[in-house]
Amino acid sequence: MSTLAVVEELLSRIGEGDADRIAEMYADGADWKLDWPEREHGRAATPWIRHRSTRADAAAHFREIAEHHVPDRVGTVIERILIDGEHAVVLGEIRQTARPTGREYRSRFALHLTVENGLVTRHHVYEDSLAVAQAFQADL
């Protein structure tokens, strides 16, 4: 499969929301990072924000996101997919509602993926972490 085909399939599965099917797209040992301050990783309000490396980790990531957001108040707009060999960059905006606070937020993002042998081996996310953190902050 081409890089573009793998990325499009991954995005389709993310849209469907089945964490196990999403995880099938990742290689074990994938380089998974989120552009958040390390001291903020794994906090109770945002447990999905931490580094990952296995398929089980990938599935847990998408399950944790689902558990902490209102399912019928979610949307992602993909604006562009850029391909350079095995690398892909997905640009867009996430629209979510934090389940514990009921606050809606929008977060612009760039997702850098690397695809090798039909599997994602790199998943680096750059997003508006302040918007996400504020949506989950109880005392705002």
C-alpha positions in Angstrom: 0.0 0.0 0.0 1.2 3.5 -0.7 1.8 6.0 2.1 -1.3 7.9 1.1 -3.5 4.8 1.1 -2.3 3.8 4.6 -2.9 7.3 5.9 -6.4 7.5 4.4 -7.2 4.1 5.8 -5.9 5.1 9.3 -8.0 8.3 9.2 -11.1 6.4 8.1 -10.6 4.0 11.0 -10.1 6.8 13.4 -13.4 8.3 12.2 -15.2 5.0 12.8 -13.9 4.9 16.4 -13.0 1.2 16.7 -9.8 1.4 18.8 -8.7 -2.2 18.0 -9.1 -1.7 14.2 -7.2 1.6 14.5 -4.4 -0.1 16.4 -4.0 -2.7 13.7 -2.5 0.1 11.5 0.5 0.6 13.9 3.7 -1.3 14.0 4.8 -2.5 17.4 7.6 -0.3 18.6 6.1 2.7 16.8 7.7 6.1 17.6 4.6 7.8 19.2 5.0 11.3 20.7 2.7 14.2 21.6 4.0 17.7 21.7 3.0 18.4 25.3 5.2 19.3 28.3 6.5 16.0 29.8 5.3 17.0 33.3 1.7 17.2 31.9 1.8 13.6 30.4 -0.7 11.1 31.9 -2.6 13.5 34.2 -5.9 12.3 35.4 -7.9 14.7 33.3 -6.0 13.8 30.1 -4.6 10.3 30.5 -4.3 9.7 26.7 -1.6 12.4 26.5 1.6 10.4 26.9 4.1 8.6 24.7 3.2 5.2 23.3 5.0 2.4 21.5 2.8 -0.7 21.1 -0.4 -1.6 19.3 -2.0 -2.1 22.7 -0.8 1.4 23.6 -2.4 2.8 20.4 -5.7 1.1 21.2 -5.6 2.4 24.7 -5.0 6.0 23.4 -8.1 6.0 21.3 -10.2 4.4 24.0 -9.1 7.0 26.6 -9.9 9.8 24.2 -13.4 8.4 23.7 -14.0 7.9 27.4 -13.1 11.6 28.1 -15.1 13.2 25.3 -18.8 13.5 24.5 -19.3 11.2 21.5 -22.0 13.1 19.7 -20.2 16.4 20.0 -17.0 15.6 18.1 -15.6 16.3 14.7 -12.4 16.6 12.8 -11.7 18.6 9.7 -8.8 17.3 7.6 -7.6 20.3 5.6 -4.6 18.7 3.8 -2.5 15.6 3.6 1.1 16.1 2.4 3.1 13.1 1.3 6.9 12.8 0.9 7.9 9.2 0.3 7.2 7.3 3.5 6.3 10.5 5.4 2.9 12.1 5.6 1.7 15.2 7.4 -2.0 15.6 8.1 -3.2 19.2 8.9 -6.5 20.0 10.3 -8.7 20.9 13.3 -10.2 18.7 16.1 -13.5 19.8 17.6 -14.3 18.0 20.8 -16.3 18.4 24.0 -14.7 17.5 27.3 -16.9 15.0 29.1 -16.1 16.1 32.7 -16.6 19.8 32.2 -18.9 20.0 29.2 -16.6 22.5 27.6 -16.2 22.5 23.8 -12.8 23.2 22.3 -11.1 23.4 19.0 -7.5 22.4 18.5 -5.5 23.0 15.3 -3.1 20.0 14.7 -0.4 18.6 12.5 0.1 14.9 12.6 3.4 13.6 11.2 3.2 9.9 10.3 5.8 7.6 8.8 4.6 4.5 7.0 6.8 1.4 6.4 5.7 -1.9 5.0 2.0 -0.8 5.2 2.2 0.1 8.9 2.5 3.4 10.8 5.9 3.5 12.5 5.9 7.2 13.6 2.9 9.1 15.1 3.9 12.6 16.2 1.1 15.0 17.1 1.5 18.8 17.4 -1.7 20.5 18.7 -3.0 23.4 20.6 -2.4 21.8 24.0 -3.6 24.9 25.9 -7.1 24.6 24.3 -7.3 21.0 25.4 -6.0 21.6 28.9 -8.4 24.5 29.5 -11.4 22.4 28.4 -10.5 19.9 31.0 -9.6 22.3 33.8 -12.2 22.1 36.5 -11.7 25.5 38.1 -12.2 27.7 35.0 
